[in-house]
Amino acid sequence: MGTRSEPRRSSPGIIDRILVLVIITLLGLIAALAALNMSSRSQLVVLVATPTFTATSQPTLTPTPIPTWTFTPTSTRTRTPTPTHTATPTPTSPPPPLVNLALTVTPVAITDVITVTYGPPPPPAPLREFSPSTVNIILMGSDRRPDRAGWRTDVLILVSIDPQIPSLTMLSIPRDLWVYVPNWQWTRVNLADGHGEQTGFPGGGPGLLKQTIQYNLGIPVQYYARVDFSGFKTLIDAVGGVDVIADCPLYDIFPDVPDGQTDILSGEALTSVPTGTIDIPAAGVYHLDGKQALWYARSRKTTSDFDRSRRQHRVLRGVWNAIQQQGLAGQLPALWDSLNQTVQTDLTLNDAIYLAQAGTQLDPVHMRSRFLDNTMLHFFVADNGANVYALDYAEIGPVLDEAFAALPANVAAQAAPLVEVWNGTSNPDWDKVGAERLAWAGFGAWANGIADRVYERTIIIDFTSTQKGSRLPALMKLFGVSASDVISQPDPASSVAYRIILGMNWRPCLRSAPVSGPTATPTPTPAPAP
């Protein structure tokens, strides 16, 4: 199971290898990962049949109440915070444009015989415009196994990189999204890759998946990277495991079978094989090896596919941090051949080096995580009995607009609002959990450690001297802070714009809203191009 705070390595796990690919793309780091020959550092605790789990309770301190708001913080602390993140990186020249970059996907004419339909083909979604320097890559996590002919692509993350900023957006596409696959039928998006491979579609499975994404979402995709179970483990263990900042508890049991054997088991088979656990008892920082990271990103027994997508992004960010800290991106040329033994991709070495150069300049504030989830998709039961989600382009269009909105060309020179986070709770590492939530929202933030005492309520101290362009409302919403828990303390000399002191009332776990139940089968038709 995962360990808190103290680095500890074990073994690996499954579908989300795709996660590592993202980093390949971004930083060329992935190449470095696959080639490092590092064995797992410790044994995963192996149980037999169904283990009995007793959660370890967190230490509980008696909160010190804040009497009638007599607390008056000052802008000068006894400790001087040392930021671990700089919101304004040193400007550097962007890498030169990539030669022979595929800018668009040429749609395949729908002339073949459609074997199954479940409805007429919809008009294609409007083709989205991206800056000429943008590179779109689809990362695919496959459950392909040596003993099975077919497979599904249950992890799909669209990575959009603009090396000129540089900036990066990761968009998760749910595996149960009901789409029209060109030249085939309405079906789950996770079946396009396997079908394209088996039917000899131009470009194989990735070629058909690229066409499917463009047809239904209007996003042109130039490249792909695909990984399977064993590759994900290798990549994570190659960097010594990853530190994942979890915002929700998670506990699940997985068959701990040797590489190359299926872990899709049930009944008698499941009760007779060794099993392992992924145990995240509370929000905090956990060190996961390859197998644990796979299980963390794969589990959905007690959550949902949408929550799983968010965990996948957390693992990817952990890999990105590990690669950055270890300086692995520079090893890409020497490791490229080894990487290609682990990851299937149509990226060339030249492509990867180009993206790696951009990745070394990437500020975390410009790394966006976005999701297509049940806040904008509609659950229904298809004619073939599948539980799936329909999209309405009029609803997801604004979401895609925000996800892929171009940052200003001079964004690197613009200082993001700086926020320091103090842990005023009895829960370890919650300042880091809070700082990561801010980073995902586009704030320059860092964790400052333990506060001077335990606070009953979360408070925000506002050091800004003007309301123009204030980010205070966004901070209040992110942390559920009411106006009565905000302290205005203008200080032009302050090194930060805001200070957040987390209190015992903060609930870091954010889960997707539960599905209410099946609805009548809608007609999921994208809006036609104007």
C-alpha angles and dihedrals in degrees: 000000000000120000126223121237099330112090112244128164133208134143140309152249150199155297100011097075081110085078092069092051090062087065093048088060095045103039109006081238095126092070088060092050099056094048099051108099101215120148122214111279101219142013120267110234105256120207129189123234112330113349124209110243124204113184116228108238119229119244110265120213122190105252117235107234119228104236113223091322099289090147111115112178120198129217091241115074127191086239121058109219117233107210115223091195129053113206094199110054122200106272112249133179113269117242116266118268115279114255117237093004112174102237101181141016116240107228115236113236112248098236103121122101111271107222099194127013120170084198139350120298112270123230112270118265116256110275109250120228121232131181113271091250096054119112120199119200128179113216113206128197109196131195089210111149133189093243097049131072098202131051144179129226099226096169118058120170120171109210117198116190128187105190092188093070093016105236136147135202124192115198118187116213112201115239092229095056107135107228140160109252107208114249091008128054150283106293145126114307091232091069097059096082096051093043093050091050094049096046097046096245112181105274091016122245094335090052092056092044091052089051091048093052092047093046096049103029102024092234117135112219120202103181144019139202123195130191135175136206103287094042092058091055092049093051095049094045090046090068093043095259128296137268108233122195104216121197097186136042116255133184126174140150124226133185106257099214128161119269113280095029122105119251093195094113137149141168117009093356091058094051094052103051129080113262135200132204138226107208121184102164097181143354113293144090118312132180112224130186122213098279094044092047089052092051092045091053094040104045118109102148093109099021136033141265088260093055088046090056090056091050090051090057090050091055091048091051089049091053091047090053092048092051092048093048093048096043093232099148092081091061093065100108093051093046101043096101091051091049093055089059089062105032130045111215143146091220112115125217088256090054092049094048090050092052092043090058089055091045094058088059096045115124112212089230087066094052108097127193116201133170142200101220144148093290087077105013126077123229117221142148111253124221090262092055096257119146101227146149125248122209128216109202091210088062101041095040094081090046091054090045090058095041094053100032108140116245116229114274090242093047092120089064094050115094113227116219106279118226129181119204125208124192107233093168136084091245118104118243097002090134087063091048090052093046091052092051088054092049091053087053093053101260125135099236142160137187113248099189132237120358124230092267144346112290124209093209136027114253134192121209113204114207095175120112099208137051092214109112091357116175092196095105090054091050092049090052094046093054101029094243120163125216091256089063095054120096119198111211110159112207119165089190095057115118090217134047095217140014121206120197108192115222135199090264093066115110108197097184113101116181131178115263112263119257109256095210143280120316132196113294106270127206101248099203122160117227111264120249112268 
